[in-house]
Amino acid sequence: MNTTLPREITADEIATYHSDGVIVLRQLFDADWIELLDRGLIANCDRPTVRSRVWDRDSAGRTMFYDSQAWQGIDEYRQYIFDSPAATLAAKVMGSARVNFYFDAVFVRSPGSQFQTPWHQDEPYWSVEGYDTCTLWMPLTPVAKENALAYVPGSHRLDTVFDQFNFGELNPDGKQNVDQVDFSAIAATRFPDIDQDPERYGVVSWDMQPGDCIVFNSRIMHGGSGRLAKDRDLRVFTTKWLGDDVRIKFRAEGMDPDHTEVMTARGLKPGDRPGTDLYPQII
Ligand SMILES: O=C(O)CCC(=O)C(=O)O
């Protein structure tokens, strides 16, 4: 298992991340990490957390499963968070001297799932704010660009507050206490209809193999993925990282995942830097 990056992240790659808000990096994690994370993902699906939910179950029984912040109960995730080069990668790309782990999230589509993730930005849902936040999006299965997560380059630099999708509505099982975010409660501009004219928005996505990873800023517009061939599934493991300028923020319109309770229980309050055993500082 490689505990360090197999190569330097170049100045050009870092510049691309900051101008586009997203970059794909090839083969930074060896096959042992993918096998480990796949084992963790199977354990996670067998023992979902209270935060898990099915986002989609179609008439053919195909599903899209989502869970988050499972790492404390899954040794394989913990090993990746503390021992893999993920934190170093996040620090280098963001240009942050300090990096805390925020949370893990998995997106598991069963074979043939047509479900597409609604377009959104991440930061407006989170219990933190700051520019120095990123996600490492890692498919554990090969995925073609038309089935992979797509991005609007440069959209992380927009100042506009957009009216985003309430993911709490994705809940065919009617689970109780699903996090709700009501963006209509804040003054927000209508989210652009990106699928209506993807070329105009310069939408990008990539063919990917296990071991590749995308680093994206939590302010970038992203969505899509899915529409899988009937014999193809898609297992994606993601981790969210917090850099230098990030502070805790509780949002009146709701949060997803809502960390208010667990943060408050650890004495963390708005304006604080994230920390404690729940958001460990890795760098
Ligand atoms: O992989 C997906 O379908 C969604 C991923 C996503 O929205 C995220 O990681 O923020």
Ligand as a Chemical Component Dictionary entry (heavy atoms), coordinates in Angstrom:
data_LIG
# 
_chem_comp.id                   LIG 
_chem_comp.type                 NON-POLYMER 
_chem_comp.pdbx_formal_charge   0 
_chem_comp.three_letter_code    LIG 
# 
loop_
_chem_comp_atom.comp_id 
_chem_comp_atom.atom_id 
_chem_comp_atom.alt_atom_id 
_chem_comp_atom.type_symbol 
_chem_comp_atom.charge 
_chem_comp_atom.model_Cartn_x 
_chem_comp_atom.model_Cartn_y 
_chem_comp_atom.model_Cartn_z 
_chem_comp_atom.pdbx_ordinal 
LIG O1 O1 O 0 -21.061 10.363 -7.011 1  
LIG C1 C1 C 0 -22.151 10.932 -6.994 2  
LIG O2 O2 O 0 -23.131 10.544 -7.632 3  
LIG C2 C2 C 0 -22.340 12.176 -6.175 4  
LIG C3 C3 C 0 -21.102 12.641 -5.477 5  
LIG C4 C4 C 0 -21.253 13.982 -4.843 6  
LIG O3 O3 O 0 -22.167 14.737 -5.104 7  
LIG C5 C5 C 0 -20.248 14.422 -3.870 8  
LIG O4 O4 O 0 -19.298 13.688 -3.554 9  
LIG O5 O5 O 0 -20.387 15.571 -3.372 10 
# 
loop_
_chem_comp_bond.comp_id 
_chem_comp_bond.atom_id_1 
_chem_comp_bond.atom_id_2 
_chem_comp_bond.value_order 
_chem_comp_bond.pdbx_ordinal 
LIG O1 C1 DOUB 1 
LIG C1 O2 SING 2 
LIG C1 C2 SING 3 
LIG C2 C3 SING 4 
LIG C3 C4 SING 5 
LIG C4 O3 DOUB 6 
LIG C4 C5 SING 7 
LIG C5 O4 DOUB 8 
LIG C5 O5 SING 9 
# 
